[in-house]
Amino acid sequence: MKKTLFRNLLFLAAFTLSVSYHSLAYTQEASNDIFAADDDDLNVGGDIFTDFSEDVENAKLVEDERFYRYGRFFSFNASLGLTTFDGNRGIAYENSPPSFGLSFTFFKDFQTALALGVEFSKHSMFLKDPVKAFPNSTAPGLVDISMLRVFLGYRYYIETANLGTAITYSNPYLVGRIEYWYQTNKFVDQSELPKDAGGGLGFGAGFGLEFPIEIKESYIGLEFLVHVVNFPDKNTQKYAPVTAGGYGFDNLGGNAYSTMVSYVFNW
């Protein structure tokens, strides 16, 4: 009886040790798997940050391939339009349309582009009374005014994927420009008077539309801009009347506005 009981206890102890050993081995193996997973995360190409970076790079590659296939790279713009002014300058000037423009555009991607160009407009002013710039002469009379500006611009084409067909078809964009305006005043009725010339820095902002004639080949562009310019005669009193009540202008303050229609060649 005692031998049987001892044998049963010995068997139970051996079985318990066996189960405990296998449980410990399994726990250590699972623990090793966890640390191994952590080690994999630390390996190059195995962590979430690298995976995310690869996804971004792949998306960028797909976008670049789409741009190279469907996008525009360069464009040349020949423009005609109208340049006007407000303030005293708008009162003094008679505009002589059309304004002319030539520009070159480089597309970085579907939505951004850089532009470099030149525009020219003609205006006139009639001073029927003597002014402070020439107090000892007769009235200057007709003044022929030329406005030449060069500019560097940035365009942002608005994403139209979720907008209507008409808006998508018009290719709307926002535009900002840094400009340099060079102004020349020629006194037509007083040829002995020297030309009055000078330049000033300006900024332009507005929006535009481009309607395709042939996709990726040619477009008709329409652009509206407001220009804030530091004209050389902006705060001058050269054109103020010599006598009280005479015709003239104490200053030529005012902003410029331009509307240009362009034929756009692309390649």
C-alpha positions as CSV (number, residue, x, y, z in Angstrom):
1,M,0.0,0.0,0.0
2,K,2.8,2.4,1.0
3,K,4.8,1.4,-2.2
4,T,1.8,2.2,-4.4
5,L,1.2,5.6,-2.7
6,F,4.9,6.5,-3.1
7,R,4.9,5.5,-6.7
8,N,1.8,7.6,-7.4
9,L,3.4,10.7,-5.7
10,L,6.6,10.2,-7.7
11,F,4.6,10.0,-11.0
12,L,2.6,13.2,-10.1
13,A,5.8,15.1,-9.3
14,A,7.4,14.1,-12.6
15,F,4.3,15.1,-14.5
16,T,4.2,18.5,-12.8
17,L,7.9,19.2,-13.5
18,S,7.4,18.2,-17.2
19,V,4.4,20.6,-17.6
20,S,6.2,23.4,-15.9
21,Y,9.3,23.0,-18.1
22,H,7.3,23.1,-21.3
23,S,5.3,26.1,-20.1
24,L,8.5,28.0,-19.3
25,A,10.0,27.1,-22.7
26,Y,6.9,28.4,-24.5
27,T,6.9,31.6,-22.5
28,Q,10.6,32.2,-23.3
29,E,10.0,31.5,-27.0
30,A,7.1,33.9,-27.1
31,S,9.1,36.5,-25.3
32,N,11.9,36.1,-27.8
33,D,9.4,36.5,-30.7
34,I,8.3,39.8,-29.2
35,F,11.8,41.1,-28.9
36,A,12.5,39.8,-32.4
37,A,9.6,41.8,-33.7
38,D,11.0,44.9,-32.0
39,D,14.4,44.1,-33.6
40,D,12.7,44.0,-36.9
41,D,11.2,47.4,-36.3
42,L,14.7,48.7,-35.7
43,N,16.0,47.3,-38.9
44,V,16.2,49.6,-42.0
45,G,13.1,49.0,-44.1
46,G,11.2,47.3,-41.2
47,D,9.8,50.3,-39.2
48,I,6.6,52.2,-39.8
49,F,8.5,55.5,-40.6
50,T,10.4,53.9,-43.4
51,D,7.2,52.3,-44.7
52,F,5.5,55.7,-44.6
53,S,8.4,57.3,-46.4
54,E,8.3,54.7,-49.1
55,D,4.6,55.3,-49.6
56,V,5.2,59.0,-50.0
57,E,8.0,58.5,-52.4
58,N,5.9,56.1,-54.4
59,A,3.0,58.6,-54.5
60,K,5.4,61.3,-55.6
61,L,6.8,59.1,-58.3
62,V,3.3,58.3,-59.6
63,E,2.4,62.1,-59.6
64,D,5.7,62.9,-61.5
65,E,4.9,60.3,-64.1
66,R,1.4,61.7,-64.5
67,F,2.8,65.2,-64.9
68,Y,5.3,64.1,-67.5
69,R,2.6,62.4,-69.4
70,Y,-0.3,64.9,-69.2
71,G,1.2,68.2,-67.9
72,R,2.6,71.3,-69.6
73,F,6.3,72.2,-69.2
74,F,6.7,75.6,-70.9
75,S,4.5,78.2,-72.4
76,F,4.9,81.5,-74.4
77,N,2.2,84.2,-74.0
78,A,1.5,87.0,-76.4
79,S,-1.0,89.5,-74.8
80,L,-3.1,92.5,-75.6
81,G,-5.2,94.4,-73.1
82,L,-6.0,97.5,-71.1
83,T,-4.1,99.3,-68.3
84,T,-6.0,101.9,-66.2
85,F,-5.4,103.8,-63.0
86,D,-7.4,105.2,-60.1
87,G,-6.8,108.2,-57.8
88,N,-5.3,111.4,-59.2
89,R,-3.4,109.5,-61.8
90,G,-6.6,108.0,-63.1
91,I,-8.1,111.5,-63.3
92,A,-5.1,113.0,-65.1
93,Y,-4.4,110.1,-67.6
94,E,-6.1,109.3,-70.8
95,N,-5.4,105.7,-71.6
96,S,-4.3,104.7,-75.1
97,P,-5.1,100.9,-75.6
98,P,-4.0,98.4,-76.3
99,S,-1.4,97.4,-73.8
100,F,1.1,94.8,-75.1
101,G,2.7,91.9,-73.2
102,L,5.1,89.0,-73.8
103,S,5.9,86.4,-71.2
104,F,7.4,83.0,-70.7
105,T,6.1,80.5,-68.1
106,F,7.8,77.4,-66.6
107,F,5.6,74.8,-65.0
108,K,7.0,73.0,-61.9
109,D,4.0,70.7,-61.6
110,F,0.2,70.7,-62.2
111,Q,-0.4,73.5,-59.8
112,T,2.6,75.8,-59.6
113,A,4.4,77.8,-62.3
114,L,6.9,80.7,-62.6
115,A,6.6,83.5,-65.1
116,L,9.0,86.1,-66.5
117,G,7.8,88.8,-68.8
118,V,7.4,92.4,-70.0
119,E,4.4,94.6,-70.6
120,F,4.0,98.1,-72.2
121,S,1.2,100.6,-72.2
122,K,0.7,104.2,-73.5
123,H,-1.1,107.0,-71.8
124,S,-1.4,110.8,-72.1
125,M,-2.0,113.9,-69.9
126,F,-2.9,117.4,-70.9
127,L,-1.7,120.3,-68.7
128,K,-3.4,123.5,-70.0
129,D,-1.9,125.8,-67.3
130,P,1.7,126.4,-66.2
131,V,2.9,124.0,-63.5
132,K,5.6,124.1,-60.8
133,A,8.0,122.0,-62.7
134,F,8.2,124.7,-65.4
135,P,7.1,127.9,-63.8
136,N,8.8,130.2,-66.4
137,S,7.3,128.6,-69.4
138,T,3.9,128.4,-71.0
139,A,1.6,125.5,-70.2
140,P,3.2,122.1,-71.0
141,G,0.2,121.0,-73.0
142,L,0.1,117.4,-74.2
143,V,2.3,114.9,-72.3
144,D,2.9,111.5,-73.9
145,I,3.4,108.8,-71.3
146,S,5.0,105.4,-71.8
147,M,4.8,102.7,-69.1
148,L,7.2,99.7,-69.5
149,R,7.3,97.0,-66.8
150,V,9.2,93.8,-66.3
151,F,8.0,91.2,-63.9
152,L,8.7,87.9,-62.2
153,G,5.5,86.1,-61.2
154,Y,4.2,83.0,-59.4
155,R,1.1,81.2,-60.4
156,Y,-0.9,78.7,-58.3
157,Y,-3.5,76.7,-60.3
158,I,-6.5,75.8,-58.3
159,E,-7.4,72.2,-57.8
160,T,-10.7,71.7,-59.7
161,A,-11.1,67.9,-59.5
162,N,-14.2,68.3,-57.2
163,L,-15.6,71.4,-59.0
164,G,-17.9,71.7,-62.0
165,T,-16.9,71.0,-65.6
166,A,-17.0,74.6,-66.6
167,I,-14.6,75.7,-63.8
168,T,-12.3,72.7,-64.6
169,Y,-12.3,73.6,-68.3
170,S,-11.3,77.2,-67.5
171,N,-8.1,76.3,-65.6
172,P,-8.4,79.0,-62.9
173,Y,-5.2,80.3,-61.1
174,L,-4.0,82.9,-58.6
175,V,-1.1,85.0,-59.5
176,G,1.4,87.3,-57.7
177,R,4.1,89.4,-59.3
178,I,7.1,91.5,-58.4
179,E,7.4,94.3,-61.0
180,Y,9.6,97.2,-62.0
181,W,7.8,100.0,-63.8
182,Y,9.8,102.5,-66.0
183,Q,7.9,105.6,-66.9
184,T,8.8,108.2,-69.6
185,N,7.0,111.5,-70.0
186,K,7.5,113.3,-73.3
187,F,6.2,116.9,-73.6
188,V,4.8,116.9,-77.1
189,D,3.8,120.5,-77.3
190,Q,7.0,121.8,-75.7
191,S,9.7,119.9,-77.6
192,E,12.4,122.0,-75.9
193,L,11.5,120.6,-72.5
194,P,13.5,117.4,-71.6
195,K,11.9,114.1,-71.1
196,D,10.9,113.2,-67.6
197,A,11.8,109.5,-66.8
198,G,12.2,107.3,-63.8
199,G,11.3,103.9,-62.4
200,G,9.7,102.3,-59.3
201,L,9.2,98.9,-57.7
202,G,5.7,97.5,-57.7
203,F,3.7,94.4,-56.8
204,G,0.8,92.8,-58.7
205,A,-1.8,90.3,-57.6
206,G,-4.9,88.9,-59.2
207,F,-6.3,85.8,-60.9
208,G,-6.5,84.3,-64.4
209,L,-8.3,81.8,-66.6
210,E,-7.0,79.6,-69.4
211,F,-9.4,78.1,-71.9
212,P,-7.9,75.3,-74.0
213,I,-8.1,75.5,-77.8
214,E,-6.1,72.3,-78.1
215,I,-5.2,70.4,-74.9
216,K,-1.5,70.8,-74.0
217,E,-0.9,72.8,-77.3
218,S,-2.7,76.2,-77.2
219,Y,-4.9,78.2,-74.9
220,I,-6.7,81.5,-74.7
221,G,-5.8,83.3,-71.4
222,L,-7.6,86.0,-69.5
223,E,-5.8,87.7,-66.6
224,F,-6.9,90.5,-64.1
225,L,-4.4,92.2,-61.9
226,V,-4.2,95.0,-59.4
227,H,-0.8,96.8,-59.2
228,V,0.6,98.8,-56.3
229,V,3.5,100.8,-57.7
230,N,5.9,103.3,-56.2
231,F,5.9,105.6,-59.3
232,P,8.7,108.2,-59.4
233,D,6.2,111.0,-59.6
234,K,3.7,109.5,-57.1
235,N,4.0,112.2,-54.5
236,T,5.5,114.9,-56.6
237,Q,4.1,118.4,-56.9
238,K,5.8,119.1,-60.3
239,Y,2.4,119.1,-62.0
240,A,0.7,121.2,-59.4
241,P,-0.6,124.6,-60.9
242,V,1.5,127.7,-60.4
243,T,-1.5,129.9,-59.7
244,A,-4.3,129.1,-57.4
245,G,-7.3,127.7,-59.2
246,G,-5.2,126.6,-62.2
247,Y,-5.4,123.2,-63.7
248,G,-2.9,120.6,-62.3
249,F,-2.4,117.9,-59.8
250,D,-0.8,118.2,-56.3
251,N,0.2,114.5,-56.6
252,L,-0.2,111.6,-59.0
253,G,-1.2,108.9,-56.5
254,G,-3.2,105.9,-57.5
255,N,-3.0,102.2,-58.2
256,A,-2.9,100.5,-61.6
257,Y,-5.2,97.8,-63.0
258,S,-4.6,95.6,-66.0
259,T,-6.8,93.2,-68.0
260,M,-4.9,91.1,-70.5
261,V,-6.0,88.6,-73.1
262,S,-3.3,86.2,-74.2
263,Y,-2.7,83.6,-76.8
264,V,-0.7,80.8,-75.1
265,F,1.6,78.4,-76.9
266,N,2.7,75.3,-75.0
267,W,5.3,72.6,-75.4
